[in-house]
Amino acid sequence: MNDLTTRAGFAAVIGAPNAGKSTLVNRLVGSKVTIVTRKVQTTRFPVRGVAMEGDSQVILVDTPGVFTPRRRLDRAMVRSAWTGAEEADAVMHVVDVIAEIAAEDGKGSSADRFAVDDAATIIAGLKASGRKAILVLNKIDGAPKERLLGLSKRLFDEGVYDEVFMISAEKGYGVEDLKKRLAVLMPEGPWLYPEDQTADLPVRLLAAEITREKVYLRVHEELPYSAAVETTSYTEAKAGAVRIEQTIFVERDGQRAIMLGKGGETLKWIGSHAREELKEILGRTVHLFLHVKVRENWQDSRDFYADMGLDYDA
């Protein structure tokens, strides 16, 4: 490998919650490096996925969604998103075209309106910073084709973008073209990670994120953003297996009951699905043990923010 011909750099992925940022990162990398759920705001801290394209290495920073913060955790997540954008070699602003078109027609849900407001907040932030971004119009497979050009022009005329890509992160449409463009934008230099490495997320955090995803998939209606997962033990076991112990923290006794489920069936479902995915990712047998504890102030714990790479004082 000749360092003079290789490229490596960082590409930040910003956007409103649920715009499809995590799905796009996973698609660009070619494997799962960040959780994807139906809940918005599930990415709490930047996760770097490593995408290879020819002689270029693109380190993708999947940031938390940019939204109007209400709590300390919200403020830390938004600060993290903007920091990731400021320090990157390229910035992609992912926009949910379905939400934008629905809002234009006055038919959008409250979630659609929030997504449009959040996109406007990002545009204002880009204007204030003077930073140019790549406009990535996502979910085009679910939008009327005749509306896409008009939407693209309206957003591009805001003056904060230098390129536009239309994609479906879920289906993969247009993603390869975007990946090739990112590769060209990376500065010349040696690769920052081994060629076969897809993420720099420590395995203990990865394991916690996988379990947290299953928590939201199972109890996304009953339990809003009131749960955290911590890997308390990660040890080698017999015959090449790994033993993982995790604690799921909730804020109230009632939430603990929801997490356990009748006869413990909810927790068993979460554990079973997390175990199977971790087995596939790690390529080894996984013995996963889950515990549920009530900690009313977990969102105000400095240690929690430090573990997530977030600024407690944001």
C-alpha positions in Angstrom: 0.0 0.0 0.0 1.5 3.3 -1.1 0.7 6.2 1.3 1.0 8.7 -1.5 -1.9 7.3 -3.4 -4.3 6.4 -0.5 -6.9 8.6 1.0 -8.5 8.6 4.5 -10.8 11.1 6.2 -14.0 11.6 8.1 -17.5 12.1 6.7 -20.2 13.3 9.2 -23.8 12.2 8.7 -26.2 14.8 10.2 -30.0 15.1 10.0 -33.2 15.1 11.8 -34.0 12.1 14.0 -35.3 9.1 11.9 -34.1 10.6 8.6 -32.2 7.3 7.9 -28.7 8.3 9.0 -27.9 5.0 10.7 -29.4 2.9 7.8 -27.2 4.9 5.4 -24.0 4.3 7.5 -24.7 0.6 7.6 -25.3 0.5 3.9 -22.1 2.4 3.1 -20.0 0.2 5.3 -21.7 -3.0 4.2 -22.4 -4.3 7.7 -24.1 -3.3 10.8 -22.2 -0.7 12.9 -25.0 1.3 14.4 -28.4 0.5 15.7 -31.5 1.0 13.5 -35.0 1.1 15.1 -38.4 2.6 14.6 -37.7 5.0 17.4 -36.2 8.4 16.7 -33.1 9.7 18.5 -31.8 6.2 19.1 -28.2 7.1 18.2 -26.9 8.7 21.4 -23.2 9.1 20.5 -21.1 9.2 17.3 -20.3 5.7 15.9 -17.6 5.5 13.4 -18.1 3.1 10.5 -15.3 2.4 8.2 -16.2 2.3 4.5 -13.7 1.2 1.8 -13.9 2.5 -1.8 -10.9 1.8 -4.0 -7.8 3.4 -2.4 -9.9 5.5 -0.1 -11.0 4.9 3.5 -14.1 6.9 4.6 -14.7 7.0 8.3 -18.4 7.7 8.8 -19.4 9.5 11.9 -23.1 8.7 12.5 -24.2 11.5 14.8 -27.3 11.8 17.0 -30.2 13.5 15.3 -30.3 17.3 15.5 -33.5 18.4 17.2 -34.8 20.9 19.7 -33.2 19.8 23.1 -35.3 19.7 26.3 -33.2 17.6 28.7 -29.5 17.4 29.6 -29.2 14.2 27.5 -30.8 16.0 24.5 -28.4 18.9 24.8 -25.4 16.6 24.9 -26.7 14.7 21.9 -27.2 17.8 19.8 -23.7 19.2 20.8 -22.2 15.9 19.8 -23.9 16.0 16.4 -22.6 19.5 15.6 -19.1 18.7 16.9 -19.0 15.7 14.5 -19.9 17.9 11.6 -17.4 20.7 12.4 -14.5 18.3 12.6 -15.2 16.2 9.5 -13.7 16.4 6.0 -17.1 16.1 4.4 -20.6 16.6 5.8 -23.8 14.9 4.6 -27.2 16.3 5.5 -29.7 13.5 5.2 -33.3 14.6 4.6 -36.4 12.5 4.7 -38.2 13.4 1.4 -41.4 11.7 2.5 -41.7 14.0 5.5 -40.8 17.1 3.5 -43.3 16.4 0.7 -46.1 15.6 3.3 -45.4 18.8 5.1 -45.5 20.8 1.8 -49.0 19.3 1.1 -50.2 20.1 4.6 -50.8 16.4 5.2 -47.9 15.5 7.4 -48.1 13.9 10.8 -46.7 15.6 13.9 -43.5 13.5 13.4 -43.2 14.8 9.8 -43.6 18.4 10.9 -40.9 17.9 13.6 -38.6 16.4 10.9 -39.1 19.5 8.7 -38.5 21.9 11.6 -35.4 20.0 12.5 -34.1 20.1 8.9 -34.7 23.8 9.0 -32.7 24.0 12.2 -29.8 22.2 10.5 -29.9 24.5 7.5 -29.8 27.5 9.8 -26.8 26.0 11.6 -25.0 25.4 8.4 -25.6 29.0 7.3 -24.2 30.3 10.6 -21.1 28.1 10.4 -20.4 28.8 6.7 -19.9 25.1 6.2 -21.1 23.5 2.9 -22.7 20.1 3.0 -23.8 17.4 0.6 -27.6 17.2 0.5 -28.7 13.6 0.6 -32.4 13.2 -0.2 -33.3 9.8 1.4 -36.3 7.5 1.0 -36.9 8.4 -2.6 -38.4 5.0 -3.2 -41.5 6.1 -1.3 -41.9 9.5 -2.8 -43.6 10.7 -6.1 -40.8 11.1 -8.6 -42.4 14.3 -10.1 -41.9 16.0 -6.7 -38.3 15.2 -6.1 -36.8 17.8 -8.5 -38.8 20.6 -7.0 -37.9 19.6 -3.5 -34.2 19.3 -4.4 -34.2 22.8 -6.0 -36.0 24.4 -3.0 -33.5 23.0 -0.5 -30.4 23.6 -2.7 -31.4 27.2 -3.1 -30.9 27.7 0.6 -27.2 28.1 -0.3 -25.7 25.6 2.1 -25.1 22.7 -0.2 -22.6 22.1 -3.0 -24.0 18.8 -4.2 -27.2 16.7 -4.2 -27.7 13.0 -4.1 -31.0 11.2 -4.3 -30.9 7.8 -2.5 -32.8 5.1 -0.7 -30.6 3.9 2.1 -32.9 1.0 2.8 -33.0 -0.2 -0.8 -29.5 0.9 -1.7 -30.5 3.1 -4.6 -27.9 5.8 -5.4 -25.7 4.8 -2.4 -22.8 3.6 -4.5 -22.6 6.9 -6.3 -22.6 8.7 -3.0 -19.8 6.4 -1.7 -17.6 7.1 -4.7 -18.0 10.8 -4.3 -17.1 10.6 -0.6 -14.0 8.6 -1.5 -12.8 11.4 -3.8 -13.4 14.1 -1.1 -11.2 12.4 1.5 -7.7 13.9 1.9 -4.6 12.1 0.7 -2.9 10.1 3.5 -2.5 6.6 5.0 -5.5 4.6 6.1 -6.4 5.1 9.7 -7.8 1.6 10.3 -7.0 -1.9 9.1 -8.6 -2.6 5.7 -10.9 -5.3 7.3 -12.1 -3.2 10.2 -15.7 -1.9 9.9 -16.0 0.2 13.1 -14.1 1.5 16.1 -16.8 1.0 18.6 -15.4 -0.9 21.6 -17.0 -4.4 21.8 -18.6 -3.7 25.2 -20.4 -0.6 23.9 -21.4 -2.5 20.7 -22.9 -5.3 22.8 -24.8 -2.7 24.8 -26.1 -0.9 21.7 -27.3 -4.2 20.2 -29.3 -5.0 23.4 -30.6 -1.4 23.5 -31.9 -1.8 20.0 -33.8 -4.9 21.0 -35.3 -3.0 24.0 -36.7 -0.4 21.7 -38.0 -2.9 19.2 -39.9 -4.8 21.9 -41.2 -2.0 24.1 -41.1 1.1 21.8 -44.8 1.9 22.6 -44.8 1.3 26.4 -41.3 2.6 27.2 -40.2 5.9 25.8 -36.6 7.1 26.1 -36.1 6.0 29.7 -33.8 3.0 29.4 -30.0 2.6 29.2 -27.9 -0.5 28.8 -24.5 -1.0 30.4 -22.2 -4.0 29.7 -21.0 -4.8 33.2 -18.9 -7.8 32.4 -17.3 -9.2 29.2 -15.2 -12.3 29.8 -13.8 -15.2 27.9 -15.7 -18.5 28.5 -15.0 -22.2 27.6 -14.5 -23.4 24.1 -14.0 -19.9 22.6 -17.4 -18.6 23.9 -17.9 -15.2 25.5 -19.9 -14.4 28.6 -21.6 -11.0 28.6 -23.5 -9.5 31.6 -25.5 -6.4 31.1 -27.8 -4.2 33.2 -30.8 -2.4 31.7 -31.5 0.8 33.7 -35.0 2.3 33.9 -36.3 5.2 35.9 -39.3 3.8 37.7 -40.5 0.5 39.2 -43.4 0.4 36.7 -40.9 0.5 33.8 -39.0 -2.4 35.3 -42.2 -4.4 35.3 -42.7 -3.5 31.6 -39.2 -4.5 30.8 -39.5 -7.9 32.5 -43.0 -8.7 31.1 -45.3 -11.4 32.3 -43.3 -14.3 33.5 -40.2 -12.5 32.3 -41.1 -13.1 28.7 -40.2 -9.6 27.5 -36.7 -9.8 28.9 -36.3 -13.3 27.5 -37.2 -12.0 24.0 -34.8 -9.1 24.3 -32.0 -11.4 25.5 -32.6 -14.1 22.9 -32.6 -11.6 19.9 -29.6 -9.7 21.2 -27.7 -13.0 21.8 -28.4 -14.2 18.2 -27.2 -11.0 16.7 -24.1 -10.8 18.8 -23.3 -14.4 17.9 -23.4 -13.4 14.2 -21.4 -10.3 14.7 -18.7 -11.8 16.9 -18.6 -15.1 15.2 -18.6 -17.1 18.4 -21.0 -18.5 21.0 -22.4 -15.8 23.3 -23.8 -16.4 26.8 -25.8 -13.2 27.6 -27.2 -12.5 31.0 -29.5 -9.5 31.4 -30.6 -7.7 34.7 -33.0 -4.8 35.1 -32.5 -2.2 37.7 -34.2 1.0 38.7 -32.0 4.1 38.7 -34.1 7.3 38.8 -31.3 9.6 37.8 -29.4 7.6 35.3 -29.7 10.5 32.7 -27.9 12.8 35.2 -24.9 10.5 35.8 -21.5 11.9 34.7 -20.2 8.4 34.3 -23.0 7.6 31.8 -22.1 10.6 29.6 -18.4 9.8 29.8 -19.0 6.2 28.6 -21.1 7.5 25.7 -18.5 10.1 24.7 -21.0 12.9 25.4 -20.4 16.3 27.0 -22.2 16.3 30.4 -22.0 20.1 30.6 -23.4 20.8 27.1 
